[in-house]
């Protein structure tokens, strides 16, 4: 469901959906925004270090979510 919601950025490492507006407005620390957008992981997967949460197959969903949220910017 999360990858179909407009406004969510999908973590490239664990697939966790992050609200795009929330990323820019306090859902995470400012220093965490760029790694999430760059596909380096998120706080839920310890930025790719929690091997139990990190699965393959989210990179395409991550890039698709970035494209969906970049229209008009």
N, C-alpha and C positions, 0 to 999 in steps of 0.2 A: 504494500500500500504506500509506503513512504516515498518510493521513487516516482510515483505517479502524481504526487502532490506538488503543484506549482509553488515555488518558493522554498523548497527544501534542497539543500546541498547534501549529497550522499557522500559519506566518508569512503574514501577509496580503499581503506584497509579493512573496515569492519561492517560497512553498509549502514551505519547509524545515520538517520536523517537529521539534518540541522537546518533550522529555519534561517533563510538567507538574511532577512531583516534582523533577526535575533543575533546572528553572528556579528553584525555591525553595531548592535545596540545592547550589549551587556550579557548575552547568554554565556559567553566565554570571556576569558581575559583577552585583552587586546593583542598580546603576544602569541595567542593561540589561533587567531583568525587566519593568518597567512599560511601556516602549516596545513590547516584544514583545507583551504582553497587550493593549495599546491598539491594535494593528494598524499600528504605525509602522515595522515592519520588524524585522530581526534582524542579528546580526553577519555572517551569511553573505551578506547583500545590502547590507551597510554601511548598515543602517537606511533602505533605500529609495533610496540614492544610487548603487548599482551598476545602471545601466540594462540591462546585459546579462543580469543575473539576475532582474530584476523583470519579471514578466509579469502581465497582467490575469487575473482569474478566481479568485484565491485568497481574496478577502474573504469569500465565502459559506462556504468551507471553514474559514476562520479562526473565524468566529462559531459555526459548528457545533461546532468543536473546543472552543471556550470553553464552550458549553452542555453538551457531553458530560462535561466535567471539573468542572462546577460543581454537579452533583447532590449534594445533601446538605450543601452549604456555605451 
